[in-house]
Amino acid sequence: MTATGIPSEEERDWWEELPHEVQQSLERALRESEDGKGIPYAEIMEKYSEWFKK
């Protein structure tokens, strides 16, 4: 732990704290993204920009 009371990077591994199902889901999403699957952010924003206006 650092002097500020915040755990150091070595002391906290948020990935290991995630449920196994969440880890699997994130890994699958990353693989799909790397394979070119999914919809690019710019395309989503163009199509649904009205939804995001306040």
PDB file with SEQRES, HELIX, SHEET and CRYST1 records, atoms N, CA, C and O in Angstrom:
SEQRES   1 A   54  MET THR ALA THR GLY ILE PRO SER GLU GLU GLU ARG ASP          
SEQRES   2 A   54  TRP TRP GLU GLU LEU PRO HIS GLU VAL GLN GLN SER LEU          
SEQRES   3 A   54  GLU ARG ALA LEU ARG GLU SER GLU ASP GLY LYS GLY ILE          
SEQRES   4 A   54  PRO TYR ALA GLU ILE MET GLU LYS TYR SER GLU TRP PHE          
SEQRES   5 A   54  LYS LYS                                                      
HELIX    1 AA1 TRP A   14  GLU A   17  1                                   4    
HELIX    2 AA2 HIS A   20  GLU A   34  1                                  15    
HELIX    3 AA3 TYR A   41  TYR A   48  1                                   8    
HELIX    4 AA4 SER A   49  PHE A   52  5                                   4    
CRYST1    1.000    1.000    1.000  90.00  90.00  90.00 P 1           1          
ATOM      1  N   MET A   1       0.850  -1.179   0.000  1.00  0.00           N  
ATOM      2  CA  MET A   1       0.000   0.000   0.000  1.00  0.00           C  
ATOM      3  C   MET A   1       0.889   1.233   0.000  1.00  0.00           C  
ATOM      4  O   MET A   1       1.939   1.253   0.643  1.00  0.00           O  
ATOM      5  N   THR A   2       0.467   2.251  -0.718  1.00  0.00           N  
ATOM      6  CA  THR A   2       1.246   3.483  -0.792  1.00  0.00           C  
ATOM      7  C   THR A   2       0.984   4.336   0.444  1.00  0.00           C  
ATOM      8  O   THR A   2       0.122   4.016   1.262  1.00  0.00           O  
ATOM      9  N   ALA A   3       1.736   5.420   0.566  1.00  0.00           N  
ATOM     10  CA  ALA A   3       1.583   6.324   1.705  1.00  0.00           C  
ATOM     11  C   ALA A   3       0.201   6.968   1.735  1.00  0.00           C  
ATOM     12  O   ALA A   3      -0.260   7.382   2.799  1.00  0.00           O  
ATOM     13  N   THR A   4      -0.467   7.060   0.588  1.00  0.00           N  
ATOM     14  CA  THR A   4      -1.801   7.664   0.529  1.00  0.00           C  
ATOM     15  C   THR A   4      -2.896   6.690   0.916  1.00  0.00           C  
ATOM     16  O   THR A   4      -4.061   7.072   1.022  1.00  0.00           O  
ATOM     17  N   GLY A   5      -2.529   5.435   1.128  1.00  0.00           N  
ATOM     18  CA  GLY A   5      -3.528   4.435   1.479  1.00  0.00           C  
ATOM     19  C   GLY A   5      -4.143   3.755   0.275  1.00  0.00           C  
ATOM     20  O   GLY A   5      -5.009   2.892   0.420  1.00  0.00           O  
ATOM     21  N   ILE A   6      -3.700   4.141  -0.918  1.00  0.00           N  
ATOM     22  CA  ILE A   6      -4.214   3.535  -2.147  1.00  0.00           C  
ATOM     23  C   ILE A   6      -3.376   2.296  -2.451  1.00  0.00           C  
ATOM     24  O   ILE A   6      -2.147   2.370  -2.451  1.00  0.00           O  
ATOM     25  N   PRO A   7      -4.022   1.163  -2.710  1.00  0.00           N  
ATOM     26  CA  PRO A   7      -3.243  -0.045  -3.036  1.00  0.00           C  
ATOM     27  C   PRO A   7      -2.385   0.168  -4.281  1.00  0.00           C  
ATOM     28  O   PRO A   7      -2.824   0.796  -5.244  1.00  0.00           O  
ATOM     29  N   SER A   8      -1.169  -0.356  -4.255  1.00  0.00           N  
ATOM     30  CA  SER A   8      -0.294  -0.254  -5.418  1.00  0.00           C  
ATOM     31  C   SER A   8      -0.793  -1.175  -6.518  1.00  0.00           C  
ATOM     32  O   SER A   8      -1.645  -2.032  -6.281  1.00  0.00           O  
ATOM     33  N   GLU A   9      -0.267  -0.998  -7.710  1.00  0.00           N  
ATOM     34  CA  GLU A   9      -0.677  -1.822  -8.857  1.00  0.00           C  
ATOM     35  C   GLU A   9      -0.458  -3.305  -8.583  1.00  0.00           C  
ATOM     36  O   GLU A   9      -1.249  -4.145  -9.012  1.00  0.00           O  
ATOM     37  N   GLU A  10       0.626  -3.626  -7.862  1.00  0.00           N  
ATOM     38  CA  GLU A  10       0.902  -5.022  -7.573  1.00  0.00           C  
ATOM     39  C   GLU A  10      -0.136  -5.617  -6.610  1.00  0.00           C  
ATOM     40  O   GLU A  10      -0.403  -6.818  -6.644  1.00  0.00           O  
ATOM     41  N   GLU A  11      -0.704  -4.786  -5.773  1.00  0.00           N  
ATOM     42  CA  GLU A  11      -1.646  -5.263  -4.766  1.00  0.00           C  
ATOM     43  C   GLU A  11      -3.066  -5.421  -5.290  1.00  0.00           C  
ATOM     44  O   GLU A  11      -3.874  -6.129  -4.688  1.00  0.00           O  
ATOM     45  N   ARG A  12      -3.373  -4.782  -6.385  1.00  0.00           N  
ATOM     46  CA  ARG A  12      -4.736  -4.883  -6.892  1.00  0.00           C  
ATOM     47  C   ARG A  12      -4.725  -5.382  -8.326  1.00  0.00           C  
ATOM     48  O   ARG A  12      -4.047  -4.822  -9.188  1.00  0.00           O  
ATOM     49  N   ASP A  13      -5.450  -6.393  -8.559  1.00  0.00           N  
ATOM     50  CA  ASP A  13      -5.605  -6.917  -9.900  1.00  0.00           C  
ATOM     51  C   ASP A  13      -7.100  -7.053 -10.120  1.00  0.00           C  
ATOM     52  O   ASP A  13      -7.695  -8.090  -9.827  1.00  0.00           O  
ATOM     53  N   TRP A  14      -7.691  -6.003 -10.634  1.00  0.00           N  
ATOM     54  CA  TRP A  14      -9.146  -5.965 -10.786  1.00  0.00           C  
ATOM     55  C   TRP A  14      -9.642  -7.085 -11.681  1.00  0.00           C  
ATOM     56  O   TRP A  14     -10.775  -7.541 -11.528  1.00  0.00           O  
ATOM     57  N   TRP A  15      -8.820  -7.532 -12.607  1.00  0.00           N  
ATOM     58  CA  TRP A  15      -9.248  -8.610 -13.498  1.00  0.00           C  
ATOM     59  C   TRP A  15      -9.565  -9.867 -12.695  1.00  0.00           C  
ATOM     60  O   TRP A  15     -10.571 -10.534 -12.937  1.00  0.00           O  
ATOM     61  N   GLU A  16      -8.711 -10.176 -11.754  1.00  0.00           N  
ATOM     62  CA  GLU A  16      -8.909 -11.377 -10.940  1.00  0.00           C  
ATOM     63  C   GLU A  16     -10.138 -11.266 -10.035  1.00  0.00           C  
ATOM     64  O   GLU A  16     -10.672 -12.279  -9.584  1.00  0.00           O  
ATOM     65  N   GLU A  17     -10.576 -10.061  -9.776  1.00  0.00           N  
ATOM     66  CA  GLU A  17     -11.754  -9.859  -8.940  1.00  0.00           C  
ATOM     67  C   GLU A  17     -13.058 -10.019  -9.719  1.00  0.00           C  
ATOM     68  O   GLU A  17     -14.126 -10.170  -9.124  1.00  0.00           O  
ATOM     69  N   LEU A  18     -12.970  -9.987 -11.047  1.00  0.00           N  
ATOM     70  CA  LEU A  18     -14.171 -10.146 -11.870  1.00  0.00           C  
ATOM     71  C   LEU A  18     -14.642 -11.597 -11.842  1.00  0.00           C  
ATOM     72  O   LEU A  18     -13.822 -12.514 -11.791  1.00  0.00           O  
ATOM     73  N   PRO A  19     -15.947 -11.808 -11.875  1.00  0.00           N  
ATOM     74  CA  PRO A  19     -16.451 -13.187 -11.986  1.00  0.00           C  
ATOM     75  C   PRO A  19     -15.941 -13.831 -13.277  1.00  0.00           C  
ATOM     76  O   PRO A  19     -15.717 -13.150 -14.277  1.00  0.00           O  
ATOM     77  N   HIS A  20     -15.763 -15.139 -13.237  1.00  0.00           N  
ATOM     78  CA  HIS A  20     -15.239 -15.878 -14.386  1.00  0.00           C  
ATOM     79  C   HIS A  20     -16.084 -15.636 -15.638  1.00  0.00           C  
ATOM     80  O   HIS A  20     -15.541 -15.509 -16.736  1.00  0.00           O  
ATOM     81  N   GLU A  21     -17.408 -15.571 -15.481  1.00  0.00           N  
ATOM     82  CA  GLU A  21     -18.299 -15.357 -16.627  1.00  0.00           C  
ATOM     83  C   GLU A  21     -18.049 -13.999 -17.274  1.00  0.00           C  
ATOM     84  O   GLU A  21     -18.127 -13.868 -18.496  1.00  0.00           O  
ATOM     85  N   VAL A  22     -17.753 -12.998 -16.467  1.00  0.00           N  
ATOM     86  CA  VAL A  22     -17.478 -11.656 -16.990  1.00  0.00           C  
ATOM     87  C   VAL A  22     -16.142 -11.665 -17.728  1.00  0.00           C  
ATOM     88  O   VAL A  22     -16.020 -11.066 -18.796  1.00  0.00           O  
ATOM     89  N   GLN A  23     -15.142 -12.340 -17.167  1.00  0.00           N  
ATOM     90  CA  GLN A  23     -13.852 -12.454 -17.843  1.00  0.00           C  
ATOM     91  C   GLN A  23     -14.018 -13.096 -19.220  1.00  0.00           C  
ATOM     92  O   GLN A  23     -13.458 -12.618 -20.207  1.00  0.00           O  
ATOM     93  N   GLN A  24     -14.793 -14.184 -19.279  1.00  0.00           N  
ATOM     94  CA  GLN A  24     -15.014 -14.872 -20.548  1.00  0.00           C  
ATOM     95  C   GLN A  24     -15.715 -13.969 -21.548  1.00  0.00           C  
ATOM     96  O   GLN A  24     -15.356 -13.941 -22.725  1.00  0.00           O  
ATOM     97  N   SER A  25     -16.711 -13.234 -21.082  1.00  0.00           N  
ATOM     98  CA  SER A  25     -17.454 -12.341 -21.965  1.00  0.00           C  
ATOM     99  C   SER A  25     -16.550 -11.253 -22.529  1.00  0.00           C  
ATOM    100  O   SER A  25     -16.613 -10.948 -23.720  1.00  0.00           O  
ATOM    101  N   LEU A  26     -15.717 -10.672 -21.690  1.00  0.00           N  
ATOM    102  CA  LEU A  26     -14.801  -9.629 -22.150  1.00  0.00           C  
ATOM    103  C   LEU A  26     -13.774 -10.178 -23.126  1.00  0.00           C  
ATOM    104  O   LEU A  26     -13.449  -9.528 -24.120  1.00  0.00           O  
ATOM    105  N   GLU A  27     -13.262 -11.372 -22.848  1.00  0.00           N  
ATOM    106  CA  GLU A  27     -12.289 -11.992 -23.750  1.00  0.00           C  
ATOM    107  C   GLU A  27     -12.931 -12.283 -25.106  1.00  0.00           C  
ATOM    108  O   GLU A  27     -12.306 -12.071 -26.145  1.00  0.00           O  
ATOM    109  N   ARG A  28     -14.182 -12.770 -25.102  1.00  0.00           N  
ATOM    110  CA  ARG A  28     -14.892 -13.044 -26.348  1.00  0.00           C  
ATOM    111  C   ARG A  28     -15.112 -11.747 -27.132  1.00  0.00           C  
ATOM    112  O   ARG A  28     -14.922 -11.717 -28.347  1.00  0.00           O  
ATOM    113  N   ALA A  29     -15.509 -10.687 -26.447  1.00  0.00           N  
ATOM    114  CA  ALA A  29     -15.737  -9.404 -27.107  1.00  0.00           C  
ATOM    115  C   ALA A  29     -14.446  -8.870 -27.719  1.00  0.00           C  
ATOM    116  O   ALA A  29     -14.462  -8.327 -28.824  1.00  0.00           O  
ATOM    117  N   LEU A  30     -13.339  -9.018 -27.016  1.00  0.00           N  
ATOM    118  CA  LEU A  30     -12.058  -8.563 -27.543  1.00  0.00           C  
ATOM    119  C   LEU A  30     -11.672  -9.348 -28.792  1.00  0.00           C  
ATOM    120  O   LEU A  30     -11.214  -8.770 -29.777  1.00  0.00           O  
ATOM    121  N   ARG A  31     -11.858 -10.675 -28.750  1.00  0.00           N  
ATOM    122  CA  ARG A  31     -11.552 -11.501 -29.931  1.00  0.00           C  
ATOM    123  C   ARG A  31     -12.419 -11.080 -31.122  1.00  0.00           C  
ATOM    124  O   ARG A  31     -11.919 -10.942 -32.238  1.00  0.00           O  
ATOM    125  N   GLU A  32     -13.714 -10.877 -30.883  1.00  0.00           N  
ATOM    126  CA  GLU A  32     -14.613 -10.470 -31.961  1.00  0.00           C  
ATOM    127  C   GLU A  32     -14.187  -9.129 -32.543  1.00  0.00           C  
ATOM    128  O   GLU A  32     -14.217  -8.938 -33.759  1.00  0.00           O  
ATOM    129  N   SER A  33     -13.796  -8.214 -31.688  1.00  0.00           N  
ATOM    130  CA  SER A  33     -13.337  -6.906 -32.154  1.00  0.00           C  
ATOM    131  C   SER A  33     -12.069  -7.044 -32.995  1.00  0.00           C  
ATOM    132  O   SER A  33     -11.942  -6.422 -34.049  1.00  0.00           O  
ATOM    133  N   GLU A  34     -11.144  -7.857 -32.522  1.00  0.00           N  
ATOM    134  CA  GLU A  34      -9.903  -8.078 -33.260  1.00  0.00           C  
ATOM    135  C   GLU A  34     -10.161  -8.760 -34.602  1.00  0.00           C  
ATOM    136  O   GLU A  34      -9.400  -8.567 -35.550  1.00  0.00           O  
ATOM    137  N   ASP A  35     -11.225  -9.553 -34.690  1.00  0.00           N  
ATOM    138  CA  ASP A  35     -11.582 -10.239 -35.935  1.00  0.00           C  
ATOM    139  C   ASP A  35     -12.380  -9.352 -36.883  1.00  0.00           C  
ATOM    140  O   ASP A  35     -12.786  -9.792 -37.959  1.00  0.00           O  
ATOM    141  N   GLY A  36     -12.604  -8.104 -36.483  1.00  0.00           N  
ATOM    142  CA  GLY A  36     -13.320  -7.173 -37.345  1.00  0.00           C  
ATOM    143  C   GLY A  36     -14.831  -7.280 -37.238  1.00  0.00           C  
ATOM    144  O   GLY A  36     -15.555  -6.683 -38.036  1.00  0.00           O  
ATOM    145  N   LYS A  37     -15.307  -8.024 -36.273  1.00  0.00           N  
ATOM    146  CA  LYS A  37     -16.744  -8.133 -36.070  1.00  0.00           C  
ATOM    147  C   LYS A  37     -17.199  -6.917 -35.269  1.00  0.00           C  
ATOM    148  O   LYS A  37     -16.384  -6.246 -34.637  1.00  0.00           O  
ATOM    149  N   GLY A  38     -18.466  -6.643 -35.296  1.00  0.00           N  
ATOM    150  CA  GLY A  38     -18.982  -5.503 -34.562  1.00  0.00           C  
ATOM    151  C   GLY A  38     -19.179  -4.311 -35.474  1.00  0.00           C  
ATOM    152  O   GLY A  38     -18.951  -4.388 -36.681  1.00  0.00           O  
ATOM    153  N   ILE A  39     -19.599  -3.224 -34.891  1.00  0.00           N  
ATOM    154  CA  ILE A  39     -19.889  -2.012 -35.644  1.00  0.00           C  
ATOM    155  C   ILE A  39     -18.969  -0.908 -35.138  1.00  0.00           C  
ATOM    156  O   ILE A  39     -18.894  -0.674 -33.932  1.00  0.00           O  
ATOM    157  N   PRO A  40     -18.267  -0.224 -36.045  1.00  0.00           N  
ATOM    158  CA  PRO A  40     -17.364   0.852 -35.623  1.00  0.00           C  
ATOM    159  C   PRO A  40     -18.118   1.970 -34.896  1.00  0.00           C  
ATOM    160  O   PRO A  40     -19.275   2.256 -35.204  1.00  0.00           O  
ATOM    161  N   TYR A  41     -17.458   2.580 -33.951  1.00  0.00           N  
ATOM    162  CA  TYR A  41     -18.032   3.653 -33.154  1.00  0.00           C  
ATOM    163  C   TYR A  41     -18.593   4.775 -34.036  1.00  0.00           C  
ATOM    164  O   TYR A  41     -19.705   5.248 -33.802  1.00  0.00           O  
ATOM    165  N   ALA A  42     -17.831   5.200 -35.042  1.00  0.00           N  
ATOM    166  CA  ALA A  42     -18.268   6.300 -35.908  1.00  0.00           C  
ATOM    167  C   ALA A  42     -19.581   5.965 -36.605  1.00  0.00           C  
ATOM    168  O   ALA A  42     -20.437   6.833 -36.769  1.00  0.00           O  
ATOM    169  N   GLU A  43     -19.740   4.719 -37.011  1.00  0.00           N  
ATOM    170  CA  GLU A  43     -20.967   4.300 -37.675  1.00  0.00           C  
ATOM    171  C   GLU A  43     -22.157   4.348 -36.711  1.00  0.00           C  
ATOM    172  O   GLU A  43     -23.250   4.772 -37.086  1.00  0.00           O  
ATOM    173  N   ILE A  44     -21.941   3.922 -35.502  1.00  0.00           N  
ATOM    174  CA  ILE A  44     -23.001   3.982 -34.485  1.00  0.00           C  
ATOM    175  C   ILE A  44     -23.397   5.432 -34.226  1.00  0.00           C  
ATOM    176  O   ILE A  44     -24.583   5.761 -34.185  1.00  0.00           O  
ATOM    177  N   MET A  45     -22.404   6.289 -34.052  1.00  0.00           N  
ATOM    178  CA  MET A  45     -22.695   7.689 -33.759  1.00  0.00           C  
ATOM    179  C   MET A  45     -23.431   8.360 -34.917  1.00  0.00           C  
ATOM    180  O   MET A  45     -24.314   9.187 -34.695  1.00  0.00           O  
ATOM    181  N   GLU A  46     -23.075   8.011 -36.135  1.00  0.00           N  
ATOM    182  CA  GLU A  46     -23.758   8.581 -37.296  1.00  0.00           C  
ATOM    183  C   GLU A  46     -25.215   8.128 -37.335  1.00  0.00           C  
ATOM    184  O   GLU A  46     -26.117   8.927 -37.589  1.00  0.00           O  
ATOM    185  N   LYS A  47     -25.431   6.867 -37.086  1.00  0.00           N  
ATOM    186  CA  LYS A  47     -26.767   6.299 -37.182  1.00  0.00           C  
ATOM    187  C   LYS A  47     -27.670   6.718 -36.024  1.00  0.00           C  
ATOM    188  O   LYS A  47     -28.863   6.953 -36.214  1.00  0.00           O  
ATOM    189  N   TYR A  48     -27.092   6.811 -34.817  1.00  0.00           N  
ATOM    190  CA  TYR A  48     -27.912   7.050 -33.623  1.00  0.00           C  
ATOM    191  C   TYR A  48     -27.594   8.370 -32.928  1.00  0.00           C  
ATOM    192  O   TYR A  48     -27.861   8.508 -31.735  1.00  0.00           O  
ATOM    193  N   SER A  49     -27.040   9.328 -33.633  1.00  0.00           N  
ATOM    194  CA  SER A  49     -26.623  10.574 -32.995  1.00  0.00           C  
ATOM    195  C   SER A  49     -27.786  11.296 -32.318  1.00  0.00           C  
ATOM    196  O   SER A  49     -27.591  11.961 -31.301  1.00  0.00           O  
ATOM    197  N   GLU A  50     -28.965  11.174 -32.860  1.00  0.00           N  
ATOM    198  CA  GLU A  50     -30.127  11.822 -32.243  1.00  0.00           C  
ATOM    199  C   GLU A  50     -30.408  11.277 -30.848  1.00  0.00           C  
ATOM    200  O   GLU A  50     -30.895  12.008 -29.986  1.00  0.00           O  
ATOM    201  N   TRP A  51     -30.115  10.033 -30.624  1.00  0.00           N  
ATOM    202  CA  TRP A  51     -30.351   9.415 -29.313  1.00  0.00           C  
ATOM    203  C   TRP A  51     -29.452  10.004 -28.249  1.00  0.00           C  
ATOM    204  O   TRP A  51     -29.813  10.041 -27.073  1.00  0.00           O  
ATOM    205  N   PHE A  52     -28.277  10.466 -28.658  1.00  0.00           N  
ATOM    206  CA  PHE A  52     -27.279  10.913 -27.699  1.00  0.00           C  
ATOM    207  C   PHE A  52     -27.310  12.414 -27.440  1.00  0.00           C  
ATOM    208  O   PHE A  52     -26.526  12.915 -26.634  1.00  0.00           O  
ATOM    209  N   LYS A  53     -28.196  13.134 -28.104  1.00  0.00           N  
ATOM    210  CA  LYS A  53     -28.312  14.576 -27.865  1.00  0.00           C  
ATOM    211  C   LYS A  53     -29.114  14.803 -26.602  1.00  0.00           C  
ATOM    212  O   LYS A  53     -30.083  14.098 -26.319  1.00  0.00           O  
ATOM    213  N   LYS A  54     -28.688  15.805 -25.851  1.00  0.00           N  
ATOM    214  CA  LYS A  54     -29.392  16.133 -24.598  1.00  0.00           C  
ATOM    215  C   LYS A  54     -30.443  17.186 -24.834  1.00  0.00           C  
ATOM    216  O   LYS A  54     -31.135  17.588 -23.898  1.00  0.00           O  
TER     217      LYS A  54                                                      
END                                                                             
